[in-house]
């Protein structure tokens, strides 16, 4: 392959990653499941999917865990922070580099940023995923979105089971109030 063909292939792979929306899945996995996992492990570990909870380890910025015999390493490195003021509103923007490794091989890296604009009424949150700097396609591109959904479903189910007695009591009270005994 000559240089032009290599660049064309890199751009094709970048586009493939964008089309798969894999950045969005990995960013959601980090933001919703791993950003505060240490706190969740101490306060309410039952909410974490058992396969992840039993294999989870944090080393610096890396969250290492396993699922179905595969080892993952999710890394989030916080970059520069910018503050801006405009017309009385203040915006704080934080830049990140997100990486995902599968069985010891880095398969994805991309840039992301979060912005919080503090307005008089309420804060405005904005997340953006950005440039893909590494992408090696594999089975993981379907497994990661499925894992994210499993983790969310597990948490919902645990909460549902915990709330079942309260829901049953509310239903009983509603039945009484509406003459359905």
C-alpha positions in Angstrom: 0.0 0.0 0.0 1.3 3.5 -0.8 0.7 6.5 1.5 -2.5 7.6 -0.3 -4.0 4.1 0.0 -3.1 4.0 3.7 -4.7 7.4 4.4 -7.8 6.3 2.5 -8.1 3.1 4.6 -7.6 5.1 7.8 -10.4 7.5 6.8 -12.6 4.5 5.9 -12.1 3.0 9.3 -12.7 6.3 11.0 -16.0 6.6 9.2 -16.9 3.0 10.1 -16.3 3.8 13.8 -18.5 6.9 13.4 -21.3 4.9 11.6 -21.2 2.3 14.4 -21.6 5.1 17.0 -19.0 3.3 19.1 -17.7 6.6 20.5 -21.1 7.3 21.9 -21.4 3.9 23.5 -18.0 4.0 25.1 -18.6 7.6 26.3 -21.9 6.5 27.8 -20.3 3.4 29.4 -17.7 5.7 31.1 -20.1 8.5 32.1 -23.0 6.4 33.3 -21.3 3.3 34.7 -17.6 3.9 35.5 -17.1 7.6 36.3 -18.5 7.1 39.8 -18.1 3.3 40.1 -15.7 3.6 43.1 -18.4 5.4 45.1 -21.0 3.0 44.0 -18.8 0.0 45.0 -18.6 1.4 48.5 -22.2 2.5 48.9 -24.3 0.1 46.8 -22.2 -2.6 45.0 -25.3 -4.7 44.3 -26.3 -2.1 41.6 -23.2 -3.1 39.5 -23.5 -6.1 37.2 -21.9 -9.0 39.0 -19.5 -9.9 36.2 -18.1 -6.4 36.3 -18.2 -6.0 40.1 -16.3 -9.2 40.6 -13.5 -8.4 38.2 -13.3 -4.6 38.6 -10.0 -2.9 39.4 -9.0 0.7 39.1 -5.4 1.7 38.4 -4.9 5.5 38.0 -7.2 6.6 35.2 -7.9 3.0 34.0 -11.0 1.0 34.8 -10.2 -2.7 34.3 -13.0 -5.3 34.3 -14.0 -8.5 32.6 -17.1 -9.9 31.1 -17.7 -13.2 29.3 -14.0 -14.1 29.4 -12.9 -10.8 27.8 -10.8 -8.3 29.7 -11.4 -4.6 29.1 -9.5 -1.5 30.0 -11.4 1.8 29.9 -9.2 4.8 30.3 -10.3 8.4 30.6 -7.7 11.1 30.8 -8.8 14.6 31.7 -7.1 17.2 29.7 -7.2 21.0 29.8 -10.1 23.0 31.3 -11.3 26.2 29.9 -13.4 28.9 31.4 -15.3 31.5 29.4 -17.7 34.3 30.4 -20.2 35.7 28.0 -23.1 38.0 28.7 -23.2 37.0 32.4 -23.0 33.3 31.8 -19.9 31.3 32.7 -19.0 28.1 30.8 -16.5 25.5 31.9 -15.3 23.1 29.2 -13.2 20.0 30.1 -11.4 18.0 27.4 -10.9 14.2 27.6 -9.1 11.5 25.8 -11.0 8.2 26.1 -9.4 4.8 25.3 -10.6 1.2 25.3 -8.5 -1.8 25.4 -9.6 -5.4 24.8 -7.5 -8.3 26.0 -4.5 -6.1 26.3 -4.8 -4.4 22.9 -5.9 -0.8 22.5 -8.9 -0.9 20.0 -10.3 2.6 20.3 -9.2 6.1 21.3 -11.1 9.3 20.8 -11.4 12.9 22.1 -14.5 14.2 24.0 -15.5 17.3 25.9 -18.0 18.3 28.4 -19.3 21.9 28.9 -21.3 23.3 31.7 -22.8 26.7 31.2 -24.0 28.3 34.4 -27.0 30.4 33.6 -29.2 32.3 36.0 -32.1 29.8 35.6 -30.2 26.5 35.6 -26.9 24.9 34.4 -26.8 23.7 30.8 -24.8 20.5 30.2 -23.3 19.6 26.8 -21.2 16.5 25.9 -19.5 16.1 22.6 -17.5 13.2 21.2 -14.8 14.2 18.9 -11.9 13.0 16.7 -11.2 9.2 16.5 -7.5 8.7 16.9 -7.4 4.9 17.0 -9.9 2.2 15.9 -9.4 -1.5 15.4 -12.7 -3.2 14.6 -13.6 -6.5 16.2 -16.4 -8.3 18.0 -16.1 -5.8 20.8 -18.0 -3.2 18.7 -21.3 -5.1 19.3 -20.4 -6.4 22.7 -19.8 -3.0 24.3 -23.2 -1.6 23.6 -24.8 -4.9 24.8 -22.7 -4.7 28.0 -23.8 -1.2 28.6 -27.4 -2.2 28.2 -26.9 -5.2 30.5 -25.4 -3.0 33.2 -28.3 -0.5 33.0 -30.9 -3.3 33.0 -29.2 -5.0 36.0 -29.3 -1.7 38.0 -33.0 -1.1 37.0 -33.9 -4.7 38.1 -32.2 -4.3 41.4 -34.1 -1.1 42.1 -37.3 -2.6 40.9 -37.0 -5.5 43.3 -36.1 -3.2 46.2 -39.2 -1.0 45.4 -41.5 -4.0 45.0 -42.8 -4.0 48.6 -43.5 -0.2 48.4 -45.2 -0.6 45.1 -47.4 -3.4 46.4 -48.3 -1.3 49.4 -49.2 1.7 47.1 -51.3 -0.6 44.9 -53.1 -1.9 48.0 -53.8 1.7 49.2 -55.0 2.7 45.7 -57.3 -0.3 45.6 -58.8 0.7 48.9 -59.3 4.4 47.8 -61.0 3.2 44.6 -63.1 0.5 46.2 -61.4 -2.4 44.4 -60.9 -4.7 47.5 
